[in-house]
Amino acid sequence: MGTCDLIIPNVKFSCVFDGGATQYKDIWTNKSALCCVSSVDLLILSAVIVNPMREDCRRRGWRASKATPFCLLPVVGPALYLLLRPRLND
């Protein structure tokens, strides 16, 4: 078991890791952390967009299942949905 110090400007994080977390430590210390953070951000946003998009489909008179294909393509799918969705009924 070892320890590491992750230093981001003006913030210092200390962590404890075992053999399984060595790759995570390697990403933060030797590779671009921006790539790792961006990937996690994209994954979280892709997972969270499903329910709001399904609710929007129902409000616009579409079946909620029509949102599923748009959710399968990260970033591009929700953008296409915004372009192709029908107008909101008043």
N, C-alpha and C positions, 0 to 999 in steps of 0.2 A: 504494500500500500504506500502511496506517495502523495505528495502535495504539490500544488502548482499555484502560481500567482498570475492571474490574468489582469493585465493593466490596460485600461482604456483611458484616454486623456482625462485627468482629474478624478478618475474612479478606479479603485483597486478591488478586485474580486479574488478571494482565496477559495480554493476548492480542494476537495480530497477525491482522489480517483484510484480505481484499481485497474487491472489489466483491460477490462472491457471499455473503460472510458479513455484509454490512451489515444485512440483515434480522434476522439472529440477534442482532447487537449492539443493534439497535433494540428488540427484544423485551425484552432484559435491562435496557436503560437507560431506556426510556420506557413500557413496559407492565408488567403484572403478571407477574413471574417465576414466581409460584405456578401460574398457568395453564399455562405452558410445562412446568414440572417435573411437574405432575400429569398432563399429557397423555403425556409420555414415560414416566412411571411406569406408567400404565395400558396403554400399548402394550407395554412390556416384560413386564409381568405377564400380559397376554393371550397373548403369544407363548410364554411359559415354561410356562403351565399345561397345555398340550396333552399332553405326554408323561406327566406324573404322573396326569392324569385318565384317559388311555388305560390306564395300568398298573392303576389302581384298578378300571376296568371289567373287566379280565381277572381280577383277584383275586375279584371279586364274581360271576363267571360270565357276564358280558355280553360280547358281541363288542366289540373296541376301537373299531370304527367307530361305535358308539352314542355315544361321547364327542364326536364331531365337531360335531353340531348345538349342543351346549352350549358349545363353544369359540368359536362364531361370534358369540355375544353377550357382549361384555365385561361383567364384573361380574355381570350378571343371569344369564347362562348357567351359570357355575360355582355360583352360589347355587341355581339350580333343580336342578342336578345333585345337590347335597348333599341337597336335599329329596326327590328322586325316586329316588335310587339304592337298590337292594335292600340288605338286611342282609348283612354279611360272614359267609360260611360258616366255621364253626369247624373 
